[in-house]
Amino acid sequence: MARSHLLWTPVLALGLAFSSVAPLPGAPGAAPATAGENGAVPGQTEFEKARVVGDLLQRYHYGGPESDEQLMEQATETYLKQLDHGRFFLLKEDVEAFRERMSELDPGQGDAILEAAYDLHARYRDRVAEQTEFALALLEEGFGFDGEGRFEQDRSEAEWAADREALDELWRQRVTHDALTLELAERSTEEIRDNLERRYTTLRDRAVDAENKDIMDQFLSAWAAAYDPHSTFLSPQRSEEFDMQMSLQLEGIGAKLTMDQDFTEIVELIPGGPAEQSGELREGERIIGVADGDDGEMKDVVGWRLDEIVDMIRGPKESVVRLNVLPPAGASESSPREVRLVRNKVDLEDQAARKEVIEKTNAEGEQKRIGVITIPKFYRDFEAAHSGQDDFRSTTRDVERLLGELLEDGVDGLLIDLRGNSGGALREATALTALFTGGGPAVQVRDSRGHPEQVGESSGDPAYDGPLGVLVDRRSASASEIFAAAIKDYGRGIVLGDQTFGKGTVQQMIGLDNYAIPGEERSGQLKLTLAQFYRVTGESTQLEGVKPDIHLPSEFSHEEFGERATRNPLPATQIDGLDITVQYELETIIDELARRHEARMEETETFRALERKLEAQREIREDTTVALSKTTRQEEQKAREERLLELHNDRRRAHGKDPVESYADVDADDLPDALLDASAAIIADFAQLLREAGDEVLTAEARKEG
């Protein structure tokens, strides 16, 4: 699973002339592709739009494919993935023919590339019509849930079907799986048949009725994503959705969504939003139905376009929306459930930094007060700041205020909690760093021309110079990685948790309306990767992320989550480091902290119980197949639920709580945060060891400046 993170940079002046080199220079006079039933063929508008997008990517993208051959291969595979992600429709012969055709072209043959894409879509349209007709016929035969075999829910890397017979067998499994899922949700046979008939008919109609704009949106998104996973084309509708999410004024459920095969997947719950506050939804779950109000009809949205689903979820403030939700593939349960949410705005206040104090006893028996500041996102009210308002909200301003309150109350150490923080404003990451380092460069940014620029704040006195830790996890990305890396590289504090996401690139939104594409009033936007971040040491956070000084367990594996799990990621590179003043030499102290932490965890049942539960969740998630037998599926689901219930009750007993009786009563949020508690204990030891070491751990440069 992979998720997109954006770091904002000042808007660039991109005054371009498109008269020279263009990787997709489709000419208006190019021979058209074969017209489909709906007449969808590329014309002057499509060729010109492809030329503009291709030119922007070639001229300004940072890095990208190393050769024309690699670009063509990555564009081919990305388009196939976007068109038939679950590999339910195209045959192996269709795929191989498209691959061969694309391999004979180079990026300069834009007309031929576009024709190939349209022709493949026409073949895809025909295959969808054939297979949905087959599926509809199966519905008339009735359902049997006593057969053997298993259905693979994640088919993103499956083999393409060799022939129609193999594809038909795959669809027999899919129809049985879809029907059994509804059967376990206690739907009647008639309801199952009606639901699936609407679902498969919708799949067919959307493929058959696809217009030029639909095909072009998909192709341009694939062409941009061939350069790297964070570059993409956004249609006018998607552009509006993106702008609303970034302004944090989205009247909906407060969730970021993406398409995964025919399903709408929840990739992020926005802190403070209705979805996150309800506790009813989880990242990775799939929305298969949407209903407006308490009495509205639940509409099956499998196979719908994302913008259409978003429009259904959005609505007036304080109105009700109901969602039919499937658990993630590999979850303990496999039946859909209904979730009721009240739409509301996600305001900045709900994502603001917050503080608490945790009291811990260190290895010497001393009671220590550890201040914790949790930062869900690096936010900044750009509009208020730009208009000159003195009291605009920002992460750094809020943290500085909270820090002052903690110091006034008296704390022995500080922990910055960045778990789940996917990034935000670059300016806030560098300004926050300066609160603890006193200023100077926090990060280097190198553009596509190879020019590195130091980004940071002017030097001054730090707001806090005491013991400091940064808690991160696999979801900490972009701005979070910049801050954590700077604190580590300056020797200013220690990093705890799991290796971070590994996104070290910068994206810029470029509006296409100014390029006067014929036949279009609104042309959408191109999100383009145009720079890369480097630590002050010259290392990049790209792919590698920031590795913790002391590792804590995580529910996410590096193989399934992070930049390495994305398609076409840019490589990690290195540039020259900067001459900076490192505050502390912490290697010896970190070794002792790790030793104490391990010893403490061996004796702490709350922590070991959490580790066992996280390991079980990873194992369950790795198995993405489900039985096609009703009895077997129910037995397997019951076994998974019993296992997780027992592990949850182990945690409750470790915390001195009574066990719950059923899996339906499991609520992880009613238990203390074991990782935060363990981190606070580490900072308590850190405070003691720093005090005992005194000036011995100061670097020579720090002594001179001191």
N, C-alpha and C positions, 0 to 999 in steps of 0.2 A: 504494500500500500504506500501509496505515495501521495503527498499532499503538496501545493504551490504556495510559496511565500514571497512577498513583495517588499522591497526596500525602496523608499522614495528618494529621488534625486531631483535637483532643479530641472525644470523643463528646458530641453535643449532647443536651440534654434536650428531647425532642420530644413533650411531652404535648399531644396534639391532640384536639379535639372535632370530629367530622365531621357537624355538624348544619347547617352553613351552606353557603357556596358550594363546589361540587365540579364540576370539569370533566367528570367521567365519573360522574354520579350515578345510574347505572342502578337502577331501582326493581325490587324483587322481583316486582311485579305486571306488569312489562312483557311485551308480547307476545313469545313466543319465536320465534327464527329457525326456518327450515325444518329439520326433523331430517334428518340424514344416515343412511346405512345403519348406522352405528355408534351412532346416537342422540346424537351430540354437538351439544347446543344449550346456549346460555347460560342458567343458572338463577340462583337467589338467591346462591349462592356466587360465581359469576363476576361478577354485577353488583356485589356488595358489594366484592369484591377490586378491581375496576376503579375503584370509587368511592374507595377508600382510596388506591390508587396515584395516581390523578388528583389527589386533594386534596393529597397531599404534594408533588407536582410543582408544582401551581399556587401553593401557599402558600410553598414554601421554595426553589424553583429560582432560581438566579441568572440573570437575563436571560431567555433562551428566546425563542420566536417573538414578533414585535412585534404580532401581531394574531391573532384567532381564525381568520381565513382562512388565514394563514400556518401556524398550527399544524395545521389540518386538512390542508392541502396536504402539509406535511412528514410528518405521520403516515401519510397515504395512500401516499406514495412510499416511505417507509421500510418499511411493511408489505409492499408489493409486492416490494421488494428482498429482504426476509427470506424471504418465501414462495417466490418463484421467482427467485432471484438470477441464475441463468444464462439465464433467459427461454426455457426449453425446453418449457414446458407451457401457460401461459396464452396465449390469443389476444388480438390487439389489441382486439377487441370486448369481451372480458371485462374488460380493463384500463380501457378507456374508460367502460364501464358503471359500474365501481366508482368511478372518479374522479368521474363525474357524481353518483353517489349520495352520496359523501362531501362533495362541494362544496355540496350542499344542506343539510348539517347544520352545527351549531355544537358546540363542545366541551361544552356543557351537555346535549346529547342523548345521554347515555351509552348508554341502552338501544338506540337506533337505530344508534349507531356500532358497538356490539358485535355486533348482528345483521348489519350489513353485513360485518363482518370474518368472522363465521362463515359467511355465505352465500358469500363469496369463497373461503373455504377449501373449502367443499363443491364449488364449481365447479373449484377446483384439484385436488381429490381425483379428480373425474371425468376431468379432462384427463390427469392422471398415469396413471390406469387405461387410458385410450385409447392414449396414446403408448407406454407400456411394453408393451402388447399388440402394438402395431405393431413395436416394437423386437424383441420375442421372435420374431415371425414372420420378421423379417429374418435373425435368427440361423440359422433353419432353411434359408434360401436359400443359405447359404455366403458366403464372403468373396472379394472381388476387390480387389487393391491396385495396380491399374494405371491407375486413372482419373485425371482431372485435377481441379483445384480444390484449395482450401485450407480448413482448419478453423480458426475463430477460438476460441482457448482462453479468452480473457477476454471473456465476453459480457455483462458487467455493464451496459454502456451500449448494447447492440445494440438494433435495432428489434424490437418485438414482432411475431411472425408474423401476417400479415394473415389467413390462413385455414388450414384443416387441410392443404391441399396444401403450403403453405409450411412448416408445422410438420413434416410427413412428410419433406420434403426435408432439413430441418435434422437430423432424426433419422437419416436415411440417412448423412449426414456424420458424425454423432456415433458411430454404431455402427461405421462404417469406421475412424474415428480410434481408438476404444477398442480395436478388434480389432487394428489395425496396431501400436498401442503394445505390446500383448502379443506380437504376432508378432515384433517387433524384440527382445523380451526372450526369444526362443527358446522360446516356448510352442507346443505342438502345436495343431492345429485343434480337436481335442476339448477340450483344456484351455481354449482361448480361449472356445469356445462355453459350456462349463460355468461358467467364471468370470463371463462377462457375463450368462448366464441368472440366476445367483444375484444379481448386482448389480442388474439391472433388476427382478427380482422383489422384492428388498428395497425398492427405491424405491417400487414400487407398494404393497406391504404397509404401509409406514410412513405413507404418505399416507391410504390407505383405513382403516387401523386407528387413526388419530389420535384420542386421547381429549380430553375437555374440558381437562385440565391441559396437554396439549401445545399445543392451539390458544391457550389463555390465556397460556401462557408466551411464545409467539411474539408475540401481539398486545401484551401489556404491555411486552415488550422494545422493540417498534417504537414504542409510544406514548411511552415514556421517551426513546428515541433521537431522537424528533422534536424534543425540546428542545435536545439537544446530543449529540455522539457519545460522550461519556463517561458519560452517564446511561443506566442499563439496569436491567431487572428480572432478578434471579437466582432461579431455582427453588431449592428446598431442596437438590437435588443439585449445582447449580452453586455454591451458597453454600458447601457443604462444600469443593468444589474450590478456590474462591477463598481460603477461610480457610487451607487447607493450603499454598497457594502463598505466601501472605503470611507464614506462620510458618517458611518455609524448611525444613520437615520433610516434604517430599513424597517418598515412596518410589516413584520412577518413573524417568523419563529426564532430568528437569530441563529441561523445555521448556514454554513457554506456547503453547497451541494455540487456533485459532479455526476457524470454518467459513467456507469460501469456495466458493460454489456447493454442489456435493455433496461437496467435498473437505475434508479436515482439513489446515489449513495451519499450519506452524510459524512463529509470529510472533516468538518470542524464545527464545534459548538461555540458560538461567540459568548465570552464571559458576560454574565448579566442579562443575556437574552432569555426569552420565554422557554426555549428548548433546554438551555443549560440549567435554568432555575427550577424547572419542573422535575429534573432528575429522572425523567421517563425515557430520554433518548440517549444513545451512545454513538460515538464516532464509529463508522463502518457499517451501521445499520442501513437498510435499504427501504425506501418509501415506495410502496406498490399501489397505494390508493390515497386519494385526497377527497375530503368532503367539506363543504362550507356550512358552518353552523352546526347546532346540535341535531338538527333534523334533516340536513341536506343529504343527498344521495352520495354514497361512497363510490367514486369513479376510479376504476382500475387505470393506472397511468403507466403500466409497464410498456415500454416502447415509445412513450411520448418524448417529444423534444424537451430539453431542460428548461428553456425559456417558457414553454407552455405550463410546465409543472410549477415553476416559480410564480407565474402569474396567478395560478390557482391558490397557492399557499398564501400569497400576499392578500391583504384586505384591510378594511377599516380598523383603526386602533380599538382594542378591547373587544373585538369580535372573535368568535370561536372558529377554529379550524380543527378538523379531525384527520388524523393520518393513520393509514394502515401500514404497519411497519414489519419488515422481515429482519430477523437477527443477521449479523454478519455471517458469511460462509464460514463454517467451522465452529460456530457458537454452540453452547450447550443445548439450546433449544432451536427448533427449526420451524415452528408455527408462527404465523403472523399475529400481531396483536394491534388493537386500536389505541391510539394516544390522543387525548384531548388537550389542546393548547389554546391559550388566549393570546391573540396577536398583540404586539406592542412594539414600541420603538426600542432600539438598543442605543442607549445614550452613553456619552463618554464617562459619566459618573459610575456606571455599572462596570466599567473596565479599569477604574482607577486603582492605583496602588493602595495597599492597606497594610496595617501593622498589627503585631501581637507580640507578647513576651512569653517565652518558655523558660521555666526554671529547671536546671539540671545540676546534678552533682558530679563533679569531675573525679578523676582517678585518685586525687588526694583527699577526697571527701569534702571538698569545698562547694558550697552552693553558688551557682552562677546563673545570672539572668541574661538570657540570650534574646536579643531583639530580632524579630523576623519581619521583613518587608516583602510582601508578595506583589509581583508585577505581572498581571495577565497579558499585557501588551505594551509596546512602546508607542505611546500616543502623544499627539501634539495638536492643538487646535490651530491649524495653519491659517485659517481664515481670520481668526481673532488676532493672531500674531502679526499677520500681514497688514491688518488694518490699524495696527499701532496700539491695541488695547494692552494696558499694563498688567492686567490680571488674568491673561489667557492661561488655560490649563495645559499642563505638560507633565510627562513622567518625571522629569528631573525636578521640577518645582515641587511636585507632590512628595517625592521621596525626600527632598531636602527638608520639607516641613515635618514629615513623619520622623525623620532622623533626629531633628531637634527635639521633638517630643520624647523620643526614646532616651536620648542622652539626658534630658532633664529628669526623667523618671529614674535613670540609672540602669545601664546595661553593661555587661562585661564583654560582650561580643555581638557581632551582627551577622545575620544570614540573609542574603538576597535570594528569594525563591523565584526562579524563572522557568519552572516546569510548565510545559504546555504553552509557553510564550513563543508564538511563531514569528515574531518580529514586529515591524512597524517602521517608525521614523528613524532614519540614520542619525539625524541631528540629536535625537534624544539618547541614542546609544553612546555617542561620543561625549555629550554633556554629562551624562550619568557617570561615565568613567572618570571624568575630571573631579567629581565630588570626592573620589577616593584616592586619586593619584595626584591631584593638584594641577592637572592640565598636561598639555603636550599632546603629541599625536596618539590617537587611539587605534587607527586603522589606516591602511594604505589602499587606494583605489586606482586600479590601472585600466585605462580605456582600450578600445580596439586598436589604437595607434601605438600602444605599448608604453604610454606615458603614465608613470605612477604619480599619484598626488597624495600628500599626507593630509589626513582629516582629523581634526581634534579641536581642543579649546586652548585658549591662552593660559599660561602658567599662573598659578596662584597657590594659596594655602588650601589643602583639602578640608572638606567639611567634616571628615571622620578619618582618623588614622589608626584606629584600634584594630583588634582581630576581626578578620572579614572572611566570609565564605560565600560561595555562589552555588546554589543547588540547581542542577539542570537535568533534563531527561532527553529521550530521543526526539521529542516534539519541539524542543528548544531550537530555534532556527534564526538565521539572518542577524537581526539586531541583537538578539540574545547571545549569539555566538561571538559577535564582535565584542560585547561587553565582557563576557566570561573569559575570552582569550586575552583581552587587555589586562584584566585583573591578574591573570595567571602570568603573563609575560613580563609585567612590571614587578613581579614578586610581591604584589600588594596583598594577595590573599590566596585561598585555596579553592579549588573547584571540586564539588561533590556530585555524585549521581551517576548518570549513564552518558556514554558518548552522544554528542548532540547530532542534529539532523544532517549537517554537512552541506548546507546551501551557502556558497560563497560568491554569488553573482548578483548583479544589479539589473533591474528591468526599468524600462521607460515606456510610457504609453504615448503612441504617436497617432493622432487623429488623421484619418484619410480623407475627410471631407474637403480639405484644401487642395486636393490634387485633381479636382475637376474630372472625375471619371465619368465618361459619357453614359447617359441613361440612368444615373443614380443621384438622388438628392442627398442621401445619407449613406456613407460607405463604411462605417464602423471604425475600429481602431486596431492597430498592431501593437501587441506587447512584445518588446524587443529587448533581449539581453545585450547590454552594451558595455559592461565593465565587470571587473572581478575584484573581490576584496582580498586583501593580504594582511596578515598580522604584522605587528611592528617588528617581529623577528624575520619577516619575509616569507613565512609559511602561509599557505592558503587554508581557509576553512572548507573549501570545496571538497566534497566527498568525505574528507577525513573528519570534519567537524572539530569539536574541542573535546579532548579526552580528559576525563576527570582525574584528579590526584588520588581520590579514594572512590572506588566503584561501589554503587548501590544497585540492588536488583531492579529490573524493569520488566514490564509485561510485553515490551516490543523487542523483536529480534532485529539485528542489523540487516538481515537478508530481506525482510518484508517491509521495513519502514526506514525511510531516509533517502537521501539523494542517490545513493547507490542502487536503490530499488527502482529508480525512474528509468525511462527510456531515453537514450542519447544524452547522458549527462556530460558536461564538459569535464576535462581532466583536471587533476590537481597539479598546479605548477608552483614554482617558487621564484621570488625576486630577492634583491638585496635587502637585508634587514636595516633597521635604523639604529642610530647611536642614542640609546635611552639610558636613563638612570633606573636600575633595578633596585627596589627597596630592600627586599629580604632574600637571603639564600635559604630556602625552605626545605631542601631535600631531606636533611636529617630529621627535621621536625615532622615532615610528612610520613616518613618511615615509621616514626614512633606513633603518630596518630593512627596509621593503618593497623599497627600491631594492637593498639588499645581497642580500636574499633572491632577488629576480628575477635579479640578475646571477649569483649562485651557482648557481641552478637551470639557467640557460642552459648552464652548463659542467658540470653534474652529470648524467651519463648515467643513473645509477640512478633519479633523480627523473623524468627525461623518459620513461624506459621505463615507469615506473609510471603516468604520466599517459596514455600511449598505451594501456596495458592497461585502465585504468579507462574510458577513452572507448569502447573496443571493447566492453566489458561492458555499458555503457549502451545502445549501439546494438543489440546482440543482444537485450537484455532488452525493448527497445521493440517488437520484432516478435513479437507473440504468436500469429501464425498458423503452422500447420504444414501441409505437403503431405500429401494423401491418397494420393499415389502412393508406394509403398514405395521404388522406385528414387530418386525425387526427394528423399524425406525422408532417405534414407541419404546421398545426395550432399551435401545441405545440411548435415547434421550433421557429415559429414566435413570440409567446408569450414570450418565454425565451429571445430571442434576444432583443425584445422591452423592457423587464424589465431591462436587463443588459445595454442596450443603455441609458435608462433614468438614471440609477444609475451612469453610466460613465459621462453623461452630468452634473449630480449633482456635481460630483467631479470637472469637468471643470469649472462650474460656481463658485464653491467655490474658485477656484484658479484664478478667473477673466478671464477665457478663454471662447470663444464662443463655443456653443454646436456643435457637429458634426451631420450630417444628417442621417447617416445610420450605422448599426452595422459593416459593412465592413470597416468603417473609424475609428473604435475604436482602439486605440493604447495606452495601459496603460503606455508605456515608455515615452510618451510626457508630463507626469505630474510629478511634484516633488515627492520625496519619503517622504510621510507623516510620516512614522514610524521613519525614520532617523531624520526628522525635530523635531518630538516630543522628541526623545531621546536626541538630542542636547539641547533642552530647559531644560530637566531634569538635564543634566550635568551643564548647566549654573547656575541653582538653587543650585546644589550640590557644585559648587565652592564657591558660596556666603555663604552657610550654614557652610561649613568647615572652611572658613576664620573667620566667626563670632564665631564659637565654640572654635577655637584655640586648646589649649592643653586639653580642657575638654573632648574631644572625644578620646584622646589617651588612650590606655590601660595602666595598671600599668607596664606591661612588656616592652611596647614600651617606656615609660618614663625612665625606668632604663637604657635601651640600648641607649636612646637618650642622 
